[in-house]
């Protein structure tokens, strides 16, 4: 990308403008690759950068546009990023979804000369895909790309992260570990194994290691204080960190022992006969090795990153649809993935935070779950095994569904879900959820009756619609 002029600061944000440069030649050229090297812009207004990466699409290349806000002050709050591609002549550019197809999703706007797309970013920030451009027939010399970044708290942008106090940028436990390593020469002193796959028979297997510093982990949870400080703790042992074969019973465990049969952080696949498939680290010497049998490797890896940086990134929920998950997998295969922090399911992280007693992390996973609920996935989430285990999650999701009773996705879908209970023995844990939902509906109904009726069949219940007994509604059976 070639920058055009300086950034312009307006009341609606900071505008940066670029001219696109790249190679869209035929991929039949022997010199072409599936992925080009990412090209970074110079830092822009809020210390963010933009990234262009040319990627294979049939017999041509397409530019993928990302933003790197990793050095942006999180006090800026929500960032609204709009990318605008315009052409002064020839065929105007188009934006595609990450999976290809027409730009008919939210955030797109099309004009005669170009197209724009708006993306919302919330702290903690990470590298984010903004748009994929279709440029066949477009004259690159006449194409400009403008970015408008609007911050929720723009007055904070003068407080650059690079000038913030060290304590604000690096956790005190990390600083302590780094300081100790200056004298002792050791930083990595721990290897933690977590399972990565679920087999057809329900067993979990494929243990993979994560290398970490025990001081930082112990600062986050007394669970690790116990694990790494007491020689008799059965989940860990002292041995050579750079190698060592897995012992019998460490390469897999049963579904009952793992305790979470719907963990989306486990991949489905055949077992790896080699067990530990990660390359051993170069450092030799003793350290503590732990085997965590009820948390996925992907969750643990994201957790260790959180312990180091305070940053946690979440993956889409399975209930959000296959397109979301497929887009995530494609992103993970690109060169951009190496620049992004690890991510995991917010449900898996909530489970970990609850087990280890980390309130801040639990709250962040809780907020992520709440923000990802829609009328399209709430029924799947409400009657999941995960929800049946956590009262706080159950109450939050019941409140959500009660606020959406007048939506056809809820009013039509809920009776069908409940009707399936009798034929599905696996639904047994969800009866408590159903009971809580019915109790909540009754409480709202009684509360609205005390305040008086509004209209013939609607009650003033905070925008919640609950039909009367004689309305013939499918909800009648619940009362």
DOZA-473970 format. One record per residue (C-alpha): residue number from 1; residue in one letter; x, y, z. Coordinates in pm, whole numbers, plus 50000, padded with zeros to 5 digits. Layout:
BEGIN
{i NUM aa A c1 X c2 Y c3 Z}
...
***
This chain:
BEGIN
{i 1 aa X c1 50000 c2 50000 c3 50000}
{i 2 aa X c1 50114 c2 50352 c3 49920}
{i 3 aa X c1 49999 c2 50617 c3 50164}
{i 4 aa X c1 49828 c2 50924 c3 50021}
{i 5 aa X c1 49891 c2 51229 c3 50236}
{i 6 aa X c1 49865 c2 51249 c3 50614}
{i 7 aa X c1 49586 c2 51128 c3 50838}
{i 8 aa X c1 49286 c2 51358 c3 50863}
{i 9 aa X c1 49116 c2 51393 c3 51201}
{i 10 aa X c1 48745 c2 51477 c3 51182}
{i 11 aa X c1 48453 c2 51471 c3 51423}
{i 12 aa X c1 48363 c2 51125 c3 51289}
{i 13 aa X c1 48708 c2 50970 c3 51328}
{i 14 aa X c1 49058 c2 50953 c3 51184}
{i 15 aa X c1 49080 c2 50901 c3 50807}
{i 16 aa X c1 49378 c2 50732 c3 50640}
{i 17 aa X c1 49398 c2 50697 c3 50260}
{i 18 aa X c1 49607 c2 50456 c3 50053}
{i 19 aa X c1 49667 c2 50353 c3 49694}
{i 20 aa X c1 49659 c2 49977 c3 49647}
{i 21 aa X c1 49966 c2 49808 c3 49507}
{i 22 aa X c1 49993 c2 49439 c3 49436}
{i 23 aa X c1 50013 c2 49161 c3 49185}
{i 24 aa X c1 49685 c2 49013 c3 49061}
{i 25 aa X c1 49849 c2 48814 c3 48781}
{i 26 aa X c1 49735 c2 48465 c3 48694}
{i 27 aa X c1 49818 c2 48204 c3 48952}
{i 28 aa X c1 49930 c2 47975 c3 48671}
{i 29 aa X c1 50253 c2 48176 c3 48686}
{i 30 aa X c1 50516 c2 47945 c3 48845}
{i 31 aa X c1 50631 c2 48232 c3 49064}
{i 32 aa X c1 50293 c2 48279 c3 49228}
{i 33 aa X c1 50189 c2 48132 c3 49564}
{i 34 aa X c1 49861 c2 48073 c3 49745}
{i 35 aa X c1 49940 c2 48351 c3 49990}
{i 36 aa X c1 50152 c2 48658 c3 49941}
{i 37 aa X c1 50349 c2 48817 c3 50222}
{i 38 aa X c1 50138 c2 49055 c3 50435}
{i 39 aa X c1 50217 c2 49421 c3 50371}
{i 40 aa X c1 50186 c2 49660 c3 50665}
{i 41 aa X c1 50114 c2 50029 c3 50658}
{i 42 aa X c1 50296 c2 50272 c3 50880}
{i 43 aa X c1 50122 c2 50337 c3 51215}
{i 44 aa X c1 49814 c2 50556 c3 51175}
{i 45 aa X c1 49627 c2 50790 c3 51409}
{i 46 aa X c1 49550 c2 50565 c3 51705}
{i 47 aa X c1 49874 c2 50368 c3 51654}
{i 48 aa X c1 49689 c2 50112 c3 51444}
{i 49 aa X c1 49817 c2 49965 c3 51120}
{i 50 aa X c1 49649 c2 49824 c3 50812}
{i 51 aa X c1 49750 c2 49503 c3 50637}
{i 52 aa X c1 49708 c2 49386 c3 50278}
{i 53 aa X c1 49764 c2 49024 c3 50183}
{i 54 aa X c1 49713 c2 48892 c3 49829}
{i 55 aa X c1 49554 c2 48547 c3 49830}
{i 56 aa X c1 49458 c2 48285 c3 49575}
{i 57 aa X c1 49107 c2 48293 c3 49429}
{i 58 aa X c1 49063 c2 48066 c3 49128}
{i 59 aa X c1 49312 c2 48189 c3 48868}
{i 60 aa X c1 49358 c2 48537 c3 49013}
{i 61 aa X c1 49462 c2 48699 c3 49338}
{i 62 aa X c1 49241 c2 48898 c3 49569}
{i 63 aa X c1 49357 c2 49149 c3 49831}
{i 64 aa X c1 49248 c2 49069 c3 50187}
{i 65 aa X c1 49237 c2 49377 c3 50408}
{i 66 aa X c1 49302 c2 49361 c3 50783}
{i 67 aa X c1 49357 c2 49604 c3 51068}
{i 68 aa X c1 49619 c2 49552 c3 51337}
{i 69 aa X c1 49502 c2 49744 c3 51649}
{i 70 aa X c1 49726 c2 49554 c3 51892}
{i 71 aa X c1 49907 c2 49875 c3 51996}
{i 72 aa X c1 49592 c2 50084 c3 52034}
{i 73 aa X c1 49516 c2 50211 c3 52383}
{i 74 aa X c1 49226 c2 49993 c3 52508}
{i 75 aa X c1 49084 c2 50296 c3 52690}
{i 76 aa X c1 48964 c2 50416 c3 52350}
{i 77 aa X c1 48684 c2 50161 c3 52390}
{i 78 aa X c1 48482 c2 50042 c3 52091}
{i 79 aa X c1 48636 c2 50116 c3 51751}
{i 80 aa X c1 48415 c2 50161 c3 51445}
{i 81 aa X c1 48627 c2 50092 c3 51136}
{i 82 aa X c1 48493 c2 50172 c3 50789}
{i 83 aa X c1 48694 c2 50075 c3 50481}
{i 84 aa X c1 48595 c2 50247 c3 50156}
{i 85 aa X c1 48725 c2 50134 c3 49816}
{i 86 aa X c1 48666 c2 50373 c3 49526}
{i 87 aa X c1 48768 c2 50382 c3 49160}
{i 88 aa X c1 48779 c2 50693 c3 48942}
{i 89 aa X c1 48734 c2 50487 c3 48627}
{i 90 aa X c1 48666 c2 50140 c3 48494}
{i 91 aa X c1 48482 c2 49867 c3 48681}
{i 92 aa X c1 48420 c2 49965 c3 49046}
{i 93 aa X c1 48560 c2 49729 c3 49310}
{i 94 aa X c1 48344 c2 49495 c3 49515}
{i 95 aa X c1 48381 c2 49347 c3 49862}
{i 96 aa X c1 48318 c2 48979 c3 49921}
{i 97 aa X c1 48247 c2 48786 c3 50231}
{i 98 aa X c1 48544 c2 48601 c3 50375}
{i 99 aa X c1 48394 c2 48285 c3 50225}
{i 100 aa X c1 48324 c2 48451 c3 49890}
{i 101 aa X c1 47980 c2 48533 c3 49757}
{i 102 aa X c1 47790 c2 48860 c3 49734}
{i 103 aa X c1 47831 c2 49141 c3 49988}
{i 104 aa X c1 47480 c2 49118 c3 50132}
{i 105 aa X c1 47577 c2 49091 c3 50498}
{i 106 aa X c1 47563 c2 49366 c3 50758}
{i 107 aa X c1 47806 c2 49654 c3 50730}
{i 108 aa X c1 47815 c2 49681 c3 50348}
{i 109 aa X c1 47723 c2 49989 c3 50146}
{i 110 aa X c1 47751 c2 50012 c3 49765}
{i 111 aa X c1 47771 c2 50322 c3 49544}
{i 112 aa X c1 47834 c2 50380 c3 49174}
{i 113 aa X c1 48206 c2 50436 c3 49229}
{i 114 aa X c1 48283 c2 50186 c3 49501}
{i 115 aa X c1 48188 c2 49997 c3 49812}
{i 116 aa X c1 48238 c2 50031 c3 50188}
{i 117 aa X c1 48214 c2 49804 c3 50488}
{i 118 aa X c1 48198 c2 49883 c3 50859}
{i 119 aa X c1 48336 c2 49659 c3 51133}
{i 120 aa X c1 48309 c2 49698 c3 51511}
{i 121 aa X c1 48612 c2 49618 c3 51731}
{i 122 aa X c1 48602 c2 49596 c3 52109}
{i 123 aa X c1 48894 c2 49570 c3 52350}
{i 124 aa X c1 49099 c2 49364 c3 52392}
{i 125 aa X c1 49185 c2 49431 c3 52028}
{i 126 aa X c1 49346 c2 49185 c3 51788}
{i 127 aa X c1 49423 c2 49161 c3 51416}
{i 128 aa X c1 49084 c2 49163 c3 51241}
{i 129 aa X c1 48977 c2 49093 c3 50884}
{i 130 aa X c1 48793 c2 49395 c3 50740}
{i 131 aa X c1 48716 c2 49303 c3 50380}
{i 132 aa X c1 48810 c2 49091 c3 50079}
{i 133 aa X c1 48812 c2 49280 c3 49750}
{i 134 aa X c1 48714 c2 49163 c3 49404}
{i 135 aa X c1 48916 c2 49370 c3 49160}
{i 136 aa X c1 48874 c2 49191 c3 48824}
{i 137 aa X c1 48836 c2 49466 c3 48565}
{i 138 aa X c1 48941 c2 49737 c3 48810}
{i 139 aa X c1 49233 c2 49962 c3 48720}
{i 140 aa X c1 49457 c2 49956 c3 49028}
{i 141 aa X c1 49607 c2 50292 c3 48930}
{i 142 aa X c1 49262 c2 50448 c3 48972}
{i 143 aa X c1 49176 c2 50266 c3 49297}
{i 144 aa X c1 49200 c2 50424 c3 49642}
{i 145 aa X c1 49124 c2 50271 c3 49981}
{i 146 aa X c1 49022 c2 50494 c3 50270}
{i 147 aa X c1 48989 c2 50390 c3 50633}
{i 148 aa X c1 48786 c2 50581 c3 50888}
{i 149 aa X c1 48849 c2 50475 c3 51249}
{i 150 aa X c1 48614 c2 50622 c3 51509}
{i 151 aa X c1 48682 c2 50564 c3 51879}
{i 152 aa X c1 48424 c2 50550 c3 52155}
{i 153 aa X c1 48649 c2 50761 c3 52381}
{i 154 aa X c1 48864 c2 50964 c3 52139}
{i 155 aa X c1 49002 c2 51189 c3 52415}
{i 156 aa X c1 49209 c2 50891 c3 52536}
{i 157 aa X c1 49408 c2 50860 c3 52215}
{i 158 aa X c1 49676 c2 51105 c3 52326}
{i 159 aa X c1 49770 c2 50853 c3 52597}
{i 160 aa X c1 49972 c2 50630 c3 52369}
{i 161 aa X c1 50031 c2 50275 c3 52493}
{i 162 aa X c1 50406 c2 50313 c3 52443}
{i 163 aa X c1 50416 c2 50597 c3 52700}
{i 164 aa X c1 50190 c2 50427 c3 52954}
{i 165 aa X c1 50342 c2 50315 c3 53285}
{i 166 aa X c1 50512 c2 49976 c3 53269}
{i 167 aa X c1 50267 c2 49831 c3 53522}
{i 168 aa X c1 49981 c2 49912 c3 53287}
{i 169 aa X c1 50142 c2 49729 c3 52995}
{i 170 aa X c1 50298 c2 49427 c3 53162}
{i 171 aa X c1 50144 c2 49231 c3 53446}
{i 172 aa X c1 50345 c2 49245 c3 53766}
{i 173 aa X c1 50380 c2 48866 c3 53770}
{i 174 aa X c1 50525 c2 48871 c3 53419}
{i 175 aa X c1 50769 c2 49144 c3 53516}
{i 176 aa X c1 50875 c2 48937 c3 53817}
{i 177 aa X c1 50936 c2 48629 c3 53600}
{i 178 aa X c1 51131 c2 48829 c3 53345}
{i 179 aa X c1 51343 c2 48990 c3 53615}
{i 180 aa X c1 51419 c2 48650 c3 53766}
{i 181 aa X c1 51520 c2 48513 c3 53427}
{i 182 aa X c1 51787 c2 48781 c3 53396}
{i 183 aa X c1 51978 c2 48624 c3 53684}
{i 184 aa X c1 51879 c2 48258 c3 53664}
{i 185 aa X c1 51865 c2 48219 c3 53286}
{i 186 aa X c1 51533 c2 48038 c3 53298}
{i 187 aa X c1 51192 c2 48161 c3 53193}
{i 188 aa X c1 51009 c2 47847 c3 53078}
{i 189 aa X c1 50995 c2 47607 c3 53372}
{i 190 aa X c1 50665 c2 47427 c3 53312}
{i 191 aa X c1 50504 c2 47203 c3 53051}
{i 192 aa X c1 50127 c2 47153 c3 53060}
{i 193 aa X c1 49954 c2 46889 c3 52851}
{i 194 aa X c1 49598 c2 46926 c3 52731}
{i 195 aa X c1 49394 c2 46701 c3 52504}
{i 196 aa X c1 49319 c2 46823 c3 52151}
{i 197 aa X c1 49077 c2 46571 c3 51995}
{i 198 aa X c1 48759 c2 46380 c3 52065}
{i 199 aa X c1 48726 c2 46032 c3 51918}
{i 200 aa X c1 48413 c2 45871 c3 51777}
{i 201 aa X c1 48370 c2 45662 c3 52092}
{i 202 aa X c1 48375 c2 45979 c3 52307}
{i 203 aa X c1 48728 c2 45941 c3 52441}
{i 204 aa X c1 48954 c2 46247 c3 52430}
{i 205 aa X c1 49312 c2 46211 c3 52310}
{i 206 aa X c1 49595 c2 46384 c3 52124}
{i 207 aa X c1 49771 c2 46546 c3 52422}
{i 208 aa X c1 49974 c2 46851 c3 52320}
{i 209 aa X c1 50210 c2 47057 c3 52538}
{i 210 aa X c1 50206 c2 47424 c3 52628}
{i 211 aa X c1 50529 c2 47570 c3 52767}
{i 212 aa X c1 50483 c2 47834 c3 53034}
{i 213 aa X c1 50624 c2 48012 c3 53336}
{i 214 aa X c1 50485 c2 47883 c3 53665}
{i 215 aa X c1 50525 c2 48214 c3 53850}
{i 216 aa X c1 50276 c2 48382 c3 53616}
{i 217 aa X c1 50026 c2 48096 c3 53637}
{i 218 aa X c1 50045 c2 48078 c3 54017}
{i 219 aa X c1 49976 c2 48452 c3 54037}
{i 220 aa X c1 49645 c2 48397 c3 53858}
{i 221 aa X c1 49505 c2 48107 c3 54059}
{i 222 aa X c1 49577 c2 47919 c3 54381}
{i 223 aa X c1 49499 c2 47603 c3 54182}
{i 224 aa X c1 49837 c2 47638 c3 54010}
{i 225 aa X c1 50001 c2 47728 c3 54338}
{i 226 aa X c1 49898 c2 47384 c3 54457}
{i 227 aa X c1 49982 c2 47210 c3 54130}
{i 228 aa X c1 50337 c2 47342 c3 54105}
{i 229 aa X c1 50432 c2 47376 c3 54471}
{i 230 aa X c1 50345 c2 47041 c3 54623}
{i 231 aa X c1 50540 c2 46736 c3 54517}
{i 232 aa X c1 50257 c2 46500 c3 54601}
{i 233 aa X c1 50007 c2 46665 c3 54368}
{i 234 aa X c1 49916 c2 46387 c3 54127}
{i 235 aa X c1 49863 c2 46604 c3 53817}
{i 236 aa X c1 50226 c2 46715 c3 53791}
{i 237 aa X c1 50579 c2 46578 c3 53821}
{i 238 aa X c1 50936 c2 46704 c3 53789}
{i 239 aa X c1 51126 c2 46578 c3 53482}
{i 240 aa X c1 51310 c2 46683 c3 53165}
{i 241 aa X c1 51109 c2 46953 c3 52984}
{i 242 aa X c1 51277 c2 46908 c3 52648}
{i 243 aa X c1 51156 c2 46552 c3 52595}
{i 244 aa X c1 51015 c2 46253 c3 52771}
{i 245 aa X c1 50760 c2 45998 c3 52651}
{i 246 aa X c1 50403 c2 45997 c3 52774}
{i 247 aa X c1 50324 c2 45739 c3 53036}
{i 248 aa X c1 50039 c2 45485 c3 53005}
{i 249 aa X c1 49709 c2 45654 c3 53081}
{i 250 aa X c1 49835 c2 45999 c3 52979}
{i 251 aa X c1 49757 c2 45975 c3 52606}
{i 252 aa X c1 49377 c2 45962 c3 52645}
{i 253 aa X c1 49093 c2 45966 c3 52895}
{i 254 aa X c1 48725 c2 45874 c3 52898}
{i 255 aa X c1 48440 c2 46112 c3 52829}
{i 256 aa X c1 48332 c2 46081 c3 53193}
{i 257 aa X c1 48676 c2 46178 c3 53319}
{i 258 aa X c1 48696 c2 46474 c3 53082}
{i 259 aa X c1 48351 c2 46588 c3 53192}
{i 260 aa X c1 48240 c2 46808 c3 52900}
{i 261 aa X c1 48104 c2 46613 c3 52606}
{i 262 aa X c1 48022 c2 46917 c3 52390}
{i 263 aa X c1 48354 c2 47103 c3 52416}
{i 264 aa X c1 48402 c2 47276 c3 52079}
{i 265 aa X c1 48769 c2 47337 c3 52159}
{i 266 aa X c1 48830 c2 46967 c3 52087}
{i 267 aa X c1 48873 c2 46871 c3 51723}
{i 268 aa X c1 48708 c2 46562 c3 51580}
{i 269 aa X c1 48951 c2 46319 c3 51422}
{i 270 aa X c1 49164 c2 46010 c3 51438}
{i 271 aa X c1 49407 c2 45966 c3 51720}
{i 272 aa X c1 49775 c2 46053 c3 51679}
{i 273 aa X c1 49981 c2 45743 c3 51758}
{i 274 aa X c1 50284 c2 45961 c3 51828}
{i 275 aa X c1 50107 c2 46139 c3 52113}
{i 276 aa X c1 50314 c2 46453 c3 52176}
{i 277 aa X c1 50338 c2 46590 c3 51821}
{i 278 aa X c1 50488 c2 46926 c3 51919}
{i 279 aa X c1 50858 c2 46977 c3 51867}
{i 280 aa X c1 51050 c2 46968 c3 52197}
{i 281 aa X c1 51188 c2 47298 c3 52315}
{i 282 aa X c1 51562 c2 47354 c3 52300}
{i 283 aa X c1 51600 c2 47423 c3 52669}
{i 284 aa X c1 51719 c2 47121 c3 52866}
{i 285 aa X c1 51692 c2 47071 c3 53237}
{i 286 aa X c1 51434 c2 46982 c3 53498}
{i 287 aa X c1 51091 c2 47141 c3 53515}
{i 288 aa X c1 50743 c2 47053 c3 53622}
{i 289 aa X c1 50516 c2 46870 c3 53378}
{i 290 aa X c1 50140 c2 46870 c3 53438}
{i 291 aa X c1 49860 c2 46675 c3 53270}
{i 292 aa X c1 49525 c2 46854 c3 53277}
{i 293 aa X c1 49267 c2 46594 c3 53181}
{i 294 aa X c1 48951 c2 46805 c3 53175}
{i 295 aa X c1 49052 c2 47119 c3 52983}
{i 296 aa X c1 49127 c2 47125 c3 52609}
{i 297 aa X c1 49471 c2 47220 c3 52481}
{i 298 aa X c1 49318 c2 47508 c3 52283}
{i 299 aa X c1 49155 c2 47649 c3 52598}
{i 300 aa X c1 49471 c2 47612 c3 52805}
{i 301 aa X c1 49683 c2 47778 c3 52538}
{i 302 aa X c1 49449 c2 48078 c3 52525}
{i 303 aa X c1 49448 c2 48089 c3 52905}
{i 304 aa X c1 49829 c2 48102 c3 52927}
{i 305 aa X c1 49827 c2 48390 c3 52677}
{i 306 aa X c1 49574 c2 48568 c3 52899}
{i 307 aa X c1 49799 c2 48513 c3 53203}
{i 308 aa X c1 50089 c2 48673 c3 53017}
{i 309 aa X c1 49911 c2 48968 c3 52853}
{i 310 aa X c1 49567 c2 49013 c3 53010}
{i 311 aa X c1 49426 c2 48964 c3 52659}
{i 312 aa X c1 49171 c2 48697 c3 52573}
{i 313 aa X c1 49022 c2 48634 c3 52229}
{i 314 aa X c1 48714 c2 48420 c3 52177}
{i 315 aa X c1 48603 c2 48203 c3 51886}
{i 316 aa X c1 48248 c2 48200 c3 51743}
{i 317 aa X c1 47994 c2 47974 c3 51908}
{i 318 aa X c1 47906 c2 47654 c3 51725}
{i 319 aa X c1 47541 c2 47765 c3 51739}
{i 320 aa X c1 47627 c2 48073 c3 51531}
{i 321 aa X c1 47649 c2 47851 c3 51224}
{i 322 aa X c1 47895 c2 47665 c3 51006}
{i 323 aa X c1 47988 c2 47974 c3 50804}
{i 324 aa X c1 48128 c2 48147 c3 51113}
{i 325 aa X c1 48334 c2 47843 c3 51214}
{i 326 aa X c1 48453 c2 47777 c3 50858}
{i 327 aa X c1 48562 c2 48139 c3 50820}
{i 328 aa X c1 48756 c2 48106 c3 51145}
{i 329 aa X c1 48933 c2 47792 c3 51019}
{i 330 aa X c1 49031 c2 47961 c3 50691}
{i 331 aa X c1 49165 c2 48259 c3 50883}
{i 332 aa X c1 49371 c2 48024 c3 51101}
{i 333 aa X c1 49535 c2 47877 c3 50789}
{i 334 aa X c1 49653 c2 48212 c3 50654}
{i 335 aa X c1 49976 c2 48393 c3 50726}
{i 336 aa X c1 49776 c2 48646 c3 50928}
{i 337 aa X c1 49708 c2 48378 c3 51190}
{i 338 aa X c1 50069 c2 48391 c3 51310}
{i 339 aa X c1 50012 c2 48751 c3 51418}
{i 340 aa X c1 49692 c2 48686 c3 51608}
{i 341 aa X c1 49672 c2 48569 c3 51969}
{i 342 aa X c1 49531 c2 48222 c3 52037}
{i 343 aa X c1 49155 c2 48196 c3 52079}
{i 344 aa X c1 48904 c2 47952 c3 52224}
{i 345 aa X c1 48535 c2 47904 c3 52292}
{i 346 aa X c1 48393 c2 48146 c3 52551}
{i 347 aa X c1 48202 c2 47854 c3 52704}
{i 348 aa X c1 48521 c2 47650 c3 52746}
{i 349 aa X c1 48697 c2 47952 c3 52898}
{i 350 aa X c1 48407 c2 48018 c3 53136}
{i 351 aa X c1 48433 c2 47657 c3 53252}
{i 352 aa X c1 48809 c2 47697 c3 53310}
{i 353 aa X c1 48767 c2 48027 c3 53494}
{i 354 aa X c1 48498 c2 47877 c3 53715}
{i 355 aa X c1 48720 c2 47579 c3 53799}
{i 356 aa X c1 49027 c2 47792 c3 53875}
{i 357 aa X c1 48836 c2 48070 c3 54054}
{i 358 aa X c1 48939 c2 48359 c3 53825}
{i 359 aa X c1 48654 c2 48610 c3 53853}
{i 360 aa X c1 48779 c2 48859 c3 53591}
{i 361 aa X c1 48821 c2 48591 c3 53326}
{i 362 aa X c1 48484 c2 48440 c3 53412}
{i 363 aa X c1 48318 c2 48781 c3 53371}
{i 364 aa X c1 48479 c2 48836 c3 53033}
{i 365 aa X c1 48369 c2 48496 c3 52905}
{i 366 aa X c1 48022 c2 48564 c3 53044}
{i 367 aa X c1 47999 c2 48898 c3 52863}
{i 368 aa X c1 48116 c2 48736 c3 52538}
{i 369 aa X c1 47848 c2 48468 c3 52564}
{i 370 aa X c1 47580 c2 48727 c3 52631}
{i 371 aa X c1 47691 c2 48941 c3 52336}
{i 372 aa X c1 47677 c2 48641 c3 52099}
{i 373 aa X c1 47320 c2 48543 c3 52182}
{i 374 aa X c1 47058 c2 48598 c3 51911}
{i 375 aa X c1 46703 c2 48479 c3 51852}
{i 376 aa X c1 46854 c2 48228 c3 51610}
{i 377 aa X c1 47082 c2 48050 c3 51858}
{i 378 aa X c1 46927 c2 48113 c3 52201}
{i 379 aa X c1 46726 c2 47788 c3 52204}
{i 380 aa X c1 47036 c2 47582 c3 52124}
{i 381 aa X c1 47230 c2 47762 c3 52394}
{i 382 aa X c1 46959 c2 47760 c3 52662}
{i 383 aa X c1 46905 c2 47385 c3 52642}
{i 384 aa X c1 47271 c2 47291 c3 52614}
{i 385 aa X c1 47457 c2 47078 c3 52867}
{i 386 aa X c1 47680 c2 47375 c3 52940}
{i 387 aa X c1 47390 c2 47599 c3 53044}
{i 388 aa X c1 47245 c2 47328 c3 53268}
{i 389 aa X c1 47565 c2 47334 c3 53475}
{i 390 aa X c1 47596 c2 47705 c3 53549}
{i 391 aa X c1 47318 c2 47893 c3 53726}
{i 392 aa X c1 47455 c2 48235 c3 53629}
{i 393 aa X c1 47451 c2 48145 c3 53259}
{i 394 aa X c1 47105 c2 47992 c3 53294}
{i 395 aa X c1 46955 c2 48308 c3 53446}
{i 396 aa X c1 47114 c2 48530 c3 53182}
{i 397 aa X c1 46985 c2 48320 c3 52893}
{i 398 aa X c1 46637 c2 48291 c3 53044}
{i 399 aa X c1 46622 c2 48670 c3 53077}
{i 400 aa X c1 46723 c2 48696 c3 52711}
{i 401 aa X c1 46459 c2 48453 c3 52589}
{i 402 aa X c1 46189 c2 48621 c3 52799}
{i 403 aa X c1 46270 c2 48951 c3 52632}
{i 404 aa X c1 46222 c2 48795 c3 52287}
{i 405 aa X c1 45903 c2 48590 c3 52331}
{i 406 aa X c1 45722 c2 48781 c3 52058}
{i 407 aa X c1 45984 c2 48679 c3 51799}
{i 408 aa X c1 45867 c2 48389 c3 51578}
{i 409 aa X c1 46204 c2 48215 c3 51618}
{i 410 aa X c1 46119 c2 48183 c3 51988}
{i 411 aa X c1 45742 c2 48146 c3 51991}
{i 412 aa X c1 45750 c2 47881 c3 51716}
{i 413 aa X c1 46073 c2 47710 c3 51813}
{i 414 aa X c1 46034 c2 47670 c3 52189}
{i 415 aa X c1 45736 c2 47429 c3 52174}
{i 416 aa X c1 45923 c2 47209 c3 51926}
{i 417 aa X c1 46229 c2 47195 c3 52150}
{i 418 aa X c1 46022 c2 47105 c3 52456}
{i 419 aa X c1 45830 c2 46840 c3 52262}
{i 420 aa X c1 46158 c2 46662 c3 52187}
{i 421 aa X c1 46238 c2 46616 c3 52556}
{i 422 aa X c1 46029 c2 46301 c3 52595}
{i 423 aa X c1 46204 c2 46122 c3 52307}
{i 424 aa X c1 46559 c2 46222 c3 52396}
{i 425 aa X c1 46706 c2 46085 c3 52718}
{i 426 aa X c1 47012 c2 46311 c3 52682}
{i 427 aa X c1 46785 c2 46606 c3 52756}
{i 428 aa X c1 46751 c2 46503 c3 53120}
{i 429 aa X c1 46988 c2 46773 c3 53256}
{i 430 aa X c1 46784 c2 47036 c3 53069}
{i 431 aa X c1 46466 c2 46974 c3 53270}
{i 432 aa X c1 46603 c2 47202 c3 53540}
{i 433 aa X c1 46656 c2 47470 c3 53277}
{i 434 aa X c1 46302 c2 47426 c3 53151}
{i 435 aa X c1 46169 c2 47442 c3 53505}
{i 436 aa X c1 46356 c2 47768 c3 53566}
{i 437 aa X c1 46222 c2 47912 c3 53241}
{i 438 aa X c1 45862 c2 47825 c3 53330}
{i 439 aa X c1 45907 c2 47975 c3 53677}
{i 440 aa X c1 46042 c2 48297 c3 53525}
{i 441 aa X c1 45751 c2 48320 c3 53281}
{i 442 aa X c1 45503 c2 48270 c3 53566}
{i 443 aa X c1 45672 c2 48540 c3 53775}
{i 444 aa X c1 45655 c2 48787 c3 53487}
{i 445 aa X c1 45296 c2 48695 c3 53416}
{i 446 aa X c1 45193 c2 48747 c3 53778}
{i 447 aa X c1 45388 c2 49071 c3 53797}
{i 448 aa X c1 45220 c2 49205 c3 53485}
{i 449 aa X c1 44876 c2 49104 c3 53614}
{i 450 aa X c1 44933 c2 49307 c3 53928}
{i 451 aa X c1 45013 c2 49615 c3 53723}
{i 452 aa X c1 44702 c2 49576 c3 53510}
{i 453 aa X c1 44642 c2 49470 c3 53155}
{i 454 aa X c1 44733 c2 49670 c3 52848}
{i 455 aa X c1 44511 c2 49592 c3 52548}
{i 456 aa X c1 44321 c2 49269 c3 52497}
{i 457 aa X c1 44604 c2 49020 c3 52519}
{i 458 aa X c1 44927 c2 49212 c3 52595}
{i 459 aa X c1 45073 c2 49288 c3 52935}
{i 460 aa X c1 45310 c2 49568 c3 53029}
{i 461 aa X c1 45600 c2 49334 c3 53101}
{i 462 aa X c1 45903 c2 49524 c3 52979}
{i 463 aa X c1 45834 c2 49455 c3 52610}
{i 464 aa X c1 45769 c2 49086 c3 52678}
{i 465 aa X c1 45465 c2 48933 c3 52510}
{i 466 aa X c1 45288 c2 48650 c3 52699}
{i 467 aa X c1 44948 c2 48547 c3 52555}
{i 468 aa X c1 44644 c2 48489 c3 52774}
{i 469 aa X c1 44519 c2 48139 c3 52858}
{i 470 aa X c1 44243 c2 48148 c3 52597}
{i 471 aa X c1 44461 c2 48274 c3 52313}
{i 472 aa X c1 44549 c2 47928 c3 52185}
{i 473 aa X c1 44919 c2 48003 c3 52214}
{i 474 aa X c1 45169 c2 47715 c3 52229}
{i 475 aa X c1 45288 c2 47865 c3 52558}
{i 476 aa X c1 44954 c2 47781 c3 52726}
{i 477 aa X c1 45081 c2 47435 c3 52820}
{i 478 aa X c1 45351 c2 47590 c3 53038}
{i 479 aa X c1 45101 c2 47757 c3 53268}
***
